[in-house]
Amino acid sequence: MATKVTVRGNLDQALRKLKQKVAKDGVPSECKKRECYDKPGVRRRNAKKEGIKNSRKRDKKERSNRD
């Protein structure tokens, strides 16, 4: 997974572009996921909590759009 960015001129823009490419490849989230081991039950519990949180957000957004 070699990500390359050619630098022509501004180093700040090249660094920003590299960070965007790395984030798009999913490297930071993969590192975070592999940081520590979660037991399968804990993983399922966290996924369920995320789903509940997202559905509440979606419901709140839909209610505000109706008003």
PyMOL Python script that loads the backbone (N, CA, C, O; Angstrom):
from pymol import cmd

cmd.read_pdbstr("""\
ATOM      1  N   MET A   1       0.823  -1.174   0.000  1.00  0.00           N
ATOM      2  CA  MET A   1       0.000   0.000   0.000  1.00  0.00           C
ATOM      3  C   MET A   1       0.871   1.241   0.000  1.00  0.00           C
ATOM      4  O   MET A   1       0.847   2.010   0.961  1.00  0.00           O
ATOM      5  N   ALA A   2       1.617   1.445  -1.028  1.00  0.00           N
ATOM      6  CA  ALA A   2       2.498   2.600  -1.104  1.00  0.00           C
ATOM      7  C   ALA A   2       1.735   3.781  -1.695  1.00  0.00           C
ATOM      8  O   ALA A   2       1.278   3.731  -2.837  1.00  0.00           O
ATOM      9  N   THR A   3       1.606   4.829  -0.915  1.00  0.00           N
ATOM     10  CA  THR A   3       0.921   6.033  -1.354  1.00  0.00           C
ATOM     11  C   THR A   3       1.972   7.073  -1.684  1.00  0.00           C
ATOM     12  O   THR A   3       2.834   7.384  -0.863  1.00  0.00           O
ATOM     13  N   LYS A   4       1.895   7.610  -2.895  1.00  0.00           N
ATOM     14  CA  LYS A   4       2.888   8.590  -3.326  1.00  0.00           C
ATOM     15  C   LYS A   4       2.231   9.922  -3.623  1.00  0.00           C
ATOM     16  O   LYS A   4       1.122   9.990  -4.152  1.00  0.00           O
ATOM     17  N   VAL A   5       2.942  10.975  -3.269  1.00  0.00           N
ATOM     18  CA  VAL A   5       2.524  12.330  -3.612  1.00  0.00           C
ATOM     19  C   VAL A   5       3.751  13.050  -4.127  1.00  0.00           C
ATOM     20  O   VAL A   5       4.771  13.118  -3.442  1.00  0.00           O
ATOM     21  N   THR A   6       3.656  13.587  -5.327  1.00  0.00           N
ATOM     22  CA  THR A   6       4.782  14.334  -5.884  1.00  0.00           C
ATOM     23  C   THR A   6       4.717  15.770  -5.390  1.00  0.00           C
ATOM     24  O   THR A   6       3.659  16.400  -5.404  1.00  0.00           O
ATOM     25  N   VAL A   7       5.857  16.273  -4.956  1.00  0.00           N
ATOM     26  CA  VAL A   7       5.924  17.626  -4.430  1.00  0.00           C
ATOM     27  C   VAL A   7       6.447  18.547  -5.511  1.00  0.00           C
ATOM     28  O   VAL A   7       7.585  18.430  -5.965  1.00  0.00           O
ATOM     29  N   ARG A   8       5.587  19.462  -5.909  1.00  0.00           N
ATOM     30  CA  ARG A   8       5.990  20.481  -6.894  1.00  0.00           C
ATOM     31  C   ARG A   8       5.591  21.831  -6.322  1.00  0.00           C
ATOM     32  O   ARG A   8       4.466  22.292  -6.516  1.00  0.00           O
ATOM     33  N   GLY A   9       6.500  22.445  -5.632  1.00  0.00           N
ATOM     34  CA  GLY A   9       6.189  23.756  -5.084  1.00  0.00           C
ATOM     35  C   GLY A   9       5.899  23.706  -3.603  1.00  0.00           C
ATOM     36  O   GLY A   9       6.806  23.501  -2.797  1.00  0.00           O
ATOM     37  N   ASN A  10       4.638  23.893  -3.235  1.00  0.00           N
ATOM     38  CA  ASN A  10       4.254  24.074  -1.842  1.00  0.00           C
ATOM     39  C   ASN A  10       4.240  22.738  -1.089  1.00  0.00           C
ATOM     40  O   ASN A  10       3.512  21.811  -1.446  1.00  0.00           O
ATOM     41  N   LEU A  11       5.050  22.670  -0.056  1.00  0.00           N
ATOM     42  CA  LEU A  11       5.156  21.452   0.749  1.00  0.00           C
ATOM     43  C   LEU A  11       3.896  21.238   1.595  1.00  0.00           C
ATOM     44  O   LEU A  11       3.490  20.098   1.820  1.00  0.00           O
ATOM     45  N   ASP A  12       3.281  22.321   2.060  1.00  0.00           N
ATOM     46  CA  ASP A  12       2.072  22.204   2.883  1.00  0.00           C
ATOM     47  C   ASP A  12       0.933  21.559   2.103  1.00  0.00           C
ATOM     48  O   ASP A  12       0.212  20.715   2.635  1.00  0.00           O
ATOM     49  N   GLN A  13       0.772  21.954   0.852  1.00  0.00           N
ATOM     50  CA  GLN A  13      -0.285  21.362   0.012  1.00  0.00           C
ATOM     51  C   GLN A  13      -0.006  19.886  -0.237  1.00  0.00           C
ATOM     52  O   GLN A  13      -0.925  19.068  -0.223  1.00  0.00           O
ATOM     53  N   ALA A  14       1.255  19.545  -0.464  1.00  0.00           N
ATOM     54  CA  ALA A  14       1.617  18.148  -0.699  1.00  0.00           C
ATOM     55  C   ALA A  14       1.351  17.302   0.542  1.00  0.00           C
ATOM     56  O   ALA A  14       0.874  16.172   0.439  1.00  0.00           O
ATOM     57  N   LEU A  15       1.661  17.851   1.717  1.00  0.00           N
ATOM     58  CA  LEU A  15       1.410  17.141   2.972  1.00  0.00           C
ATOM     59  C   LEU A  15      -0.088  16.947   3.189  1.00  0.00           C
ATOM     60  O   LEU A  15      -0.517  15.877   3.620  1.00  0.00           O
ATOM     61  N   ARG A  16      -0.876  17.960   2.899  1.00  0.00           N
ATOM     62  CA  ARG A  16      -2.332  17.864   3.036  1.00  0.00           C
ATOM     63  C   ARG A  16      -2.885  16.796   2.094  1.00  0.00           C
ATOM     64  O   ARG A  16      -3.752  16.008   2.472  1.00  0.00           O
ATOM     65  N   LYS A  17      -2.377  16.780   0.876  1.00  0.00           N
ATOM     66  CA  LYS A  17      -2.827  15.800  -0.108  1.00  0.00           C
ATOM     67  C   LYS A  17      -2.462  14.371   0.326  1.00  0.00           C
ATOM     68  O   LYS A  17      -3.251  13.442   0.152  1.00  0.00           O
ATOM     69  N   LEU A  18      -1.254  14.208   0.894  1.00  0.00           N
ATOM     70  CA  LEU A  18      -0.830  12.898   1.387  1.00  0.00           C
ATOM     71  C   LEU A  18      -1.740  12.434   2.518  1.00  0.00           C
ATOM     72  O   LEU A  18      -2.156  11.276   2.548  1.00  0.00           O
ATOM     73  N   LYS A  19      -2.050  13.336   3.452  1.00  0.00           N
ATOM     74  CA  LYS A  19      -2.930  12.989   4.568  1.00  0.00           C
ATOM     75  C   LYS A  19      -4.308  12.568   4.069  1.00  0.00           C
ATOM     76  O   LYS A  19      -4.904  11.636   4.608  1.00  0.00           O
ATOM     77  N   GLN A  20      -4.819  13.253   3.036  1.00  0.00           N
ATOM     78  CA  GLN A  20      -6.119  12.907   2.478  1.00  0.00           C
ATOM     79  C   GLN A  20      -6.087  11.522   1.855  1.00  0.00           C
ATOM     80  O   GLN A  20      -7.014  10.733   2.035  1.00  0.00           O
ATOM     81  N   LYS A  21      -5.009  11.223   1.115  1.00  0.00           N
ATOM     82  CA  LYS A  21      -4.898   9.912   0.468  1.00  0.00           C
ATOM     83  C   LYS A  21      -4.796   8.795   1.494  1.00  0.00           C
ATOM     84  O   LYS A  21      -5.414   7.742   1.337  1.00  0.00           O
ATOM     85  N   VAL A  22      -4.009   9.026   2.552  1.00  0.00           N
ATOM     86  CA  VAL A  22      -3.843   8.024   3.601  1.00  0.00           C
ATOM     87  C   VAL A  22      -5.176   7.790   4.314  1.00  0.00           C
ATOM     88  O   VAL A  22      -5.536   6.650   4.611  1.00  0.00           O
ATOM     89  N   ALA A  23      -5.907   8.875   4.587  1.00  0.00           N
ATOM     90  CA  ALA A  23      -7.202   8.742   5.247  1.00  0.00           C
ATOM     91  C   ALA A  23      -8.194   8.008   4.349  1.00  0.00           C
ATOM     92  O   ALA A  23      -9.007   7.221   4.835  1.00  0.00           O
ATOM     93  N   LYS A  24      -8.133   8.260   3.056  1.00  0.00           N
ATOM     94  CA  LYS A  24      -9.037   7.596   2.107  1.00  0.00           C
ATOM     95  C   LYS A  24      -8.744   6.096   2.045  1.00  0.00           C
ATOM     96  O   LYS A  24      -9.658   5.288   1.881  1.00  0.00           O
ATOM     97  N   ASP A  25      -7.470   5.728   2.177  1.00  0.00           N
ATOM     98  CA  ASP A  25      -7.088   4.311   2.181  1.00  0.00           C
ATOM     99  C   ASP A  25      -7.520   3.615   3.464  1.00  0.00           C
ATOM    100  O   ASP A  25      -7.561   2.385   3.512  1.00  0.00           O
ATOM    101  N   GLY A  26      -7.842   4.380   4.504  1.00  0.00           N
ATOM    102  CA  GLY A  26      -8.322   3.805   5.752  1.00  0.00           C
ATOM    103  C   GLY A  26      -7.231   3.408   6.718  1.00  0.00           C
ATOM    104  O   GLY A  26      -7.468   2.589   7.606  1.00  0.00           O
ATOM    105  N   VAL A  27      -6.051   3.961   6.572  1.00  0.00           N
ATOM    106  CA  VAL A  27      -4.926   3.602   7.432  1.00  0.00           C
ATOM    107  C   VAL A  27      -5.165   4.007   8.892  1.00  0.00           C
ATOM    108  O   VAL A  27      -4.950   3.181   9.779  1.00  0.00           O
ATOM    109  N   PRO A  28      -5.602   5.247   9.183  1.00  0.00           N
ATOM    110  CA  PRO A  28      -5.785   5.615  10.595  1.00  0.00           C
ATOM    111  C   PRO A  28      -6.831   4.756  11.313  1.00  0.00           C
ATOM    112  O   PRO A  28      -6.627   4.359  12.460  1.00  0.00           O
ATOM    113  N   SER A  29      -7.940   4.472  10.644  1.00  0.00           N
ATOM    114  CA  SER A  29      -8.984   3.668  11.288  1.00  0.00           C
ATOM    115  C   SER A  29      -8.501   2.235  11.495  1.00  0.00           C
ATOM    116  O   SER A  29      -8.844   1.601  12.493  1.00  0.00           O
ATOM    117  N   GLU A  30      -7.710   1.726  10.556  1.00  0.00           N
ATOM    118  CA  GLU A  30      -7.164   0.372  10.689  1.00  0.00           C
ATOM    119  C   GLU A  30      -6.197   0.302  11.865  1.00  0.00           C
ATOM    120  O   GLU A  30      -6.206  -0.674  12.615  1.00  0.00           O
ATOM    121  N   CYS A  31      -5.363   1.326  12.032  1.00  0.00           N
ATOM    122  CA  CYS A  31      -4.428   1.360  13.165  1.00  0.00           C
ATOM    123  C   CYS A  31      -5.192   1.410  14.476  1.00  0.00           C
ATOM    124  O   CYS A  31      -4.833   0.724  15.434  1.00  0.00           O
ATOM    125  N   LYS A  32      -6.243   2.218  14.524  1.00  0.00           N
ATOM    126  CA  LYS A  32      -7.040   2.344  15.740  1.00  0.00           C
ATOM    127  C   LYS A  32      -7.707   1.011  16.065  1.00  0.00           C
ATOM    128  O   LYS A  32      -7.795   0.621  17.229  1.00  0.00           O
ATOM    129  N   LYS A  33      -8.175   0.319  15.033  1.00  0.00           N
ATOM    130  CA  LYS A  33      -8.864  -0.951  15.229  1.00  0.00           C
ATOM    131  C   LYS A  33      -7.903  -2.023  15.744  1.00  0.00           C
ATOM    132  O   LYS A  33      -8.300  -2.881  16.532  1.00  0.00           O
ATOM    133  N   ARG A  34      -6.652  -1.981  15.310  1.00  0.00           N
ATOM    134  CA  ARG A  34      -5.671  -2.993  15.705  1.00  0.00           C
ATOM    135  C   ARG A  34      -4.897  -2.625  16.971  1.00  0.00           C
ATOM    136  O   ARG A  34      -4.026  -3.379  17.405  1.00  0.00           O
ATOM    137  N   GLU A  35      -5.210  -1.474  17.563  1.00  0.00           N
ATOM    138  CA  GLU A  35      -4.495  -1.014  18.742  1.00  0.00           C
ATOM    139  C   GLU A  35      -4.619  -2.008  19.902  1.00  0.00           C
ATOM    140  O   GLU A  35      -3.636  -2.296  20.585  1.00  0.00           O
ATOM    141  N   CYS A  36      -5.808  -2.521  20.116  1.00  0.00           N
ATOM    142  CA  CYS A  36      -6.022  -3.474  21.196  1.00  0.00           C
ATOM    143  C   CYS A  36      -7.073  -4.486  20.746  1.00  0.00           C
ATOM    144  O   CYS A  36      -7.838  -4.231  19.816  1.00  0.00           O
ATOM    145  N   TYR A  37      -7.099  -5.619  21.407  1.00  0.00           N
ATOM    146  CA  TYR A  37      -8.032  -6.678  21.042  1.00  0.00           C
ATOM    147  C   TYR A  37      -9.345  -6.493  21.795  1.00  0.00           C
ATOM    148  O   TYR A  37      -9.353  -6.302  23.011  1.00  0.00           O
ATOM    149  N   ASP A  38     -10.448  -6.552  21.066  1.00  0.00           N
ATOM    150  CA  ASP A  38     -11.771  -6.542  21.669  1.00  0.00           C
ATOM    151  C   ASP A  38     -12.392  -7.907  21.479  1.00  0.00           C
ATOM    152  O   ASP A  38     -12.361  -8.475  20.387  1.00  0.00           O
ATOM    153  N   LYS A  39     -12.954  -8.423  22.551  1.00  0.00           N
ATOM    154  CA  LYS A  39     -13.617  -9.709  22.455  1.00  0.00           C
ATOM    155  C   LYS A  39     -14.846  -9.557  21.549  1.00  0.00           C
ATOM    156  O   LYS A  39     -15.420  -8.471  21.461  1.00  0.00           O
ATOM    157  N   PRO A  40     -15.250 -10.640  20.877  1.00  0.00           N
ATOM    158  CA  PRO A  40     -16.380 -10.545  19.945  1.00  0.00           C
ATOM    159  C   PRO A  40     -17.655  -9.989  20.575  1.00  0.00           C
ATOM    160  O   PRO A  40     -18.383  -9.238  19.926  1.00  0.00           O
ATOM    161  N   GLY A  41     -17.932 -10.342  21.820  1.00  0.00           N
ATOM    162  CA  GLY A  41     -19.130  -9.828  22.489  1.00  0.00           C
ATOM    163  C   GLY A  41     -19.064  -8.329  22.691  1.00  0.00           C
ATOM    164  O   GLY A  41     -20.063  -7.626  22.541  1.00  0.00           O
ATOM    165  N   VAL A  42     -17.887  -7.847  23.032  1.00  0.00           N
ATOM    166  CA  VAL A  42     -17.685  -6.408  23.228  1.00  0.00           C
ATOM    167  C   VAL A  42     -17.859  -5.690  21.891  1.00  0.00           C
ATOM    168  O   VAL A  42     -18.465  -4.620  21.826  1.00  0.00           O
ATOM    169  N   ARG A  43     -17.323  -6.286  20.826  1.00  0.00           N
ATOM    170  CA  ARG A  43     -17.455  -5.697  19.494  1.00  0.00           C
ATOM    171  C   ARG A  43     -18.928  -5.575  19.089  1.00  0.00           C
ATOM    172  O   ARG A  43     -19.357  -4.544  18.572  1.00  0.00           O
ATOM    173  N   ARG A  44     -19.696  -6.647  19.334  1.00  0.00           N
ATOM    174  CA  ARG A  44     -21.129  -6.633  19.001  1.00  0.00           C
ATOM    175  C   ARG A  44     -21.863  -5.578  19.824  1.00  0.00           C
ATOM    176  O   ARG A  44     -22.715  -4.856  19.305  1.00  0.00           O
ATOM    177  N   ARG A  45     -21.526  -5.496  21.109  1.00  0.00           N
ATOM    178  CA  ARG A  45     -22.169  -4.527  21.995  1.00  0.00           C
ATOM    179  C   ARG A  45     -21.901  -3.103  21.508  1.00  0.00           C
ATOM    180  O   ARG A  45     -22.808  -2.273  21.457  1.00  0.00           O
ATOM    181  N   ASN A  46     -20.645  -2.833  21.153  1.00  0.00           N
ATOM    182  CA  ASN A  46     -20.297  -1.491  20.666  1.00  0.00           C
ATOM    183  C   ASN A  46     -20.992  -1.182  19.350  1.00  0.00           C
ATOM    184  O   ASN A  46     -21.433  -0.054  19.130  1.00  0.00           O
ATOM    185  N   ALA A  47     -21.093  -2.183  18.467  1.00  0.00           N
ATOM    186  CA  ALA A  47     -21.768  -1.975  17.186  1.00  0.00           C
ATOM    187  C   ALA A  47     -23.249  -1.674  17.419  1.00  0.00           C
ATOM    188  O   ALA A  47     -23.826  -0.820  16.745  1.00  0.00           O
ATOM    189  N   LYS A  48     -23.858  -2.374  18.371  1.00  0.00           N
ATOM    190  CA  LYS A  48     -25.270  -2.135  18.681  1.00  0.00           C
ATOM    191  C   LYS A  48     -25.466  -0.722  19.227  1.00  0.00           C
ATOM    192  O   LYS A  48     -26.414  -0.033  18.850  1.00  0.00           O
ATOM    193  N   LYS A  49     -24.557  -0.286  20.127  1.00  0.00           N
ATOM    194  CA  LYS A  49     -24.636   1.063  20.687  1.00  0.00           C
ATOM    195  C   LYS A  49     -24.503   2.115  19.583  1.00  0.00           C
ATOM    196  O   LYS A  49     -25.228   3.110  19.574  1.00  0.00           O
ATOM    197  N   GLU A  50     -23.571   1.887  18.652  1.00  0.00           N
ATOM    198  CA  GLU A  50     -23.386   2.811  17.530  1.00  0.00           C
ATOM    199  C   GLU A  50     -24.652   2.900  16.695  1.00  0.00           C
ATOM    200  O   GLU A  50     -25.074   3.989  16.306  1.00  0.00           O
ATOM    201  N   GLY A  51     -25.256   1.745  16.420  1.00  0.00           N
ATOM    202  CA  GLY A  51     -26.485   1.715  15.633  1.00  0.00           C
ATOM    203  C   GLY A  51     -27.603   2.477  16.304  1.00  0.00           C
ATOM    204  O   GLY A  51     -28.330   3.221  15.647  1.00  0.00           O
ATOM    205  N   ILE A  52     -27.750   2.300  17.610  1.00  0.00           N
ATOM    206  CA  ILE A  52     -28.786   3.019  18.358  1.00  0.00           C
ATOM    207  C   ILE A  52     -28.533   4.520  18.295  1.00  0.00           C
ATOM    208  O   ILE A  52     -29.452   5.310  18.082  1.00  0.00           O
ATOM    209  N   LYS A  53     -27.257   4.904  18.486  1.00  0.00           N
ATOM    210  CA  LYS A  53     -26.897   6.319  18.450  1.00  0.00           C
ATOM    211  C   LYS A  53     -27.197   6.924  17.080  1.00  0.00           C
ATOM    212  O   LYS A  53     -27.739   8.025  16.985  1.00  0.00           O
ATOM    213  N   ASN A  54     -26.837   6.191  16.013  1.00  0.00           N
ATOM    214  CA  ASN A  54     -27.071   6.695  14.665  1.00  0.00           C
ATOM    215  C   ASN A  54     -28.556   6.787  14.347  1.00  0.00           C
ATOM    216  O   ASN A  54     -28.989   7.731  13.685  1.00  0.00           O
ATOM    217  N   SER A  55     -29.352   5.806  14.816  1.00  0.00           N
ATOM    218  CA  SER A  55     -30.784   5.854  14.535  1.00  0.00           C
ATOM    219  C   SER A  55     -31.430   7.028  15.272  1.00  0.00           C
ATOM    220  O   SER A  55     -32.341   7.667  14.746  1.00  0.00           O
ATOM    221  N   ARG A  56     -30.956   7.313  16.492  1.00  0.00           N
ATOM    222  CA  ARG A  56     -31.480   8.471  17.225  1.00  0.00           C
ATOM    223  C   ARG A  56     -31.138   9.767  16.506  1.00  0.00           C
ATOM    224  O   ARG A  56     -31.966  10.674  16.420  1.00  0.00           O
ATOM    225  N   LYS A  57     -29.917   9.851  15.989  1.00  0.00           N
ATOM    226  CA  LYS A  57     -29.518  11.042  15.222  1.00  0.00           C
ATOM    227  C   LYS A  57     -30.408  11.214  14.009  1.00  0.00           C
ATOM    228  O   LYS A  57     -30.880  12.313  13.718  1.00  0.00           O
ATOM    229  N   ARG A  58     -30.634  10.097  13.292  1.00  0.00           N
ATOM    230  CA  ARG A  58     -31.456  10.122  12.084  1.00  0.00           C
ATOM    231  C   ARG A  58     -32.884  10.547  12.414  1.00  0.00           C
ATOM    232  O   ARG A  58     -33.472  11.360  11.701  1.00  0.00           O
ATOM    233  N   ASP A  59     -33.449   9.993  13.506  1.00  0.00           N
ATOM    234  CA  ASP A  59     -34.801  10.356  13.922  1.00  0.00           C
ATOM    235  C   ASP A  59     -34.895  11.827  14.282  1.00  0.00           C
ATOM    236  O   ASP A  59     -35.860  12.504  13.927  1.00  0.00           O
ATOM    237  N   LYS A  60     -33.879  12.321  14.996  1.00  0.00           N
ATOM    238  CA  LYS A  60     -33.864  13.725  15.395  1.00  0.00           C
ATOM    239  C   LYS A  60     -33.815  14.627  14.164  1.00  0.00           C
ATOM    240  O   LYS A  60     -34.483  15.659  14.111  1.00  0.00           O
ATOM    241  N   LYS A  61     -33.015  14.225  13.178  1.00  0.00           N
ATOM    242  CA  LYS A  61     -32.888  15.013  11.951  1.00  0.00           C
ATOM    243  C   LYS A  61     -34.199  15.016  11.175  1.00  0.00           C
ATOM    244  O   LYS A  61     -34.606  16.048  10.643  1.00  0.00           O
ATOM    245  N   GLU A  62     -34.864  13.852  11.109  1.00  0.00           N
ATOM    246  CA  GLU A  62     -36.136  13.756  10.394  1.00  0.00           C
ATOM    247  C   GLU A  62     -37.206  14.599  11.082  1.00  0.00           C
ATOM    248  O   GLU A  62     -38.003  15.256  10.413  1.00  0.00           O
ATOM    249  N   ARG A  63     -37.227  14.583  12.426  1.00  0.00           N
ATOM    250  CA  ARG A  63     -38.206  15.386  13.159  1.00  0.00           C
ATOM    251  C   ARG A  63     -37.989  16.877  12.921  1.00  0.00           C
ATOM    252  O   ARG A  63     -38.954  17.632  12.798  1.00  0.00           O
ATOM    253  N   SER A  64     -36.734  17.305  12.856  1.00  0.00           N
ATOM    254  CA  SER A  64     -36.456  18.719  12.645  1.00  0.00           C
ATOM    255  C   SER A  64     -36.798  19.135  11.208  1.00  0.00           C
ATOM    256  O   SER A  64     -37.150  20.291  10.968  1.00  0.00           O
ATOM    257  N   ASN A  65     -36.698  18.207  10.256  1.00  0.00           N
ATOM    258  CA  ASN A  65     -37.052  18.521   8.864  1.00  0.00           C
ATOM    259  C   ASN A  65     -38.555  18.635   8.680  1.00  0.00           C
ATOM    260  O   ASN A  65     -39.013  19.375   7.809  1.00  0.00           O
ATOM    261  N   ARG A  66     -39.336  17.912   9.487  1.00  0.00           N
ATOM    262  CA  ARG A  66     -40.794  17.964   9.367  1.00  0.00           C
ATOM    263  C   ARG A  66     -41.346  19.285   9.891  1.00  0.00           C
ATOM    264  O   ARG A  66     -42.373  19.760   9.405  1.00  0.00           O
ATOM    265  N   ASP A  67     -40.688  19.875  10.863  1.00  0.00           N
ATOM    266  CA  ASP A  67     -41.202  21.115  11.469  1.00  0.00           C
ATOM    267  C   ASP A  67     -41.034  22.311  10.588  1.00  0.00           C
ATOM    268  O   ASP A  67     -41.420  23.416  10.968  1.00  0.00           O
TER     269      ASP A  67
END
""", "prot")
cmd.dss("prot")
cmd.show_as("cartoon", "prot")
cmd.util.cbc("prot")
cmd.orient("prot")
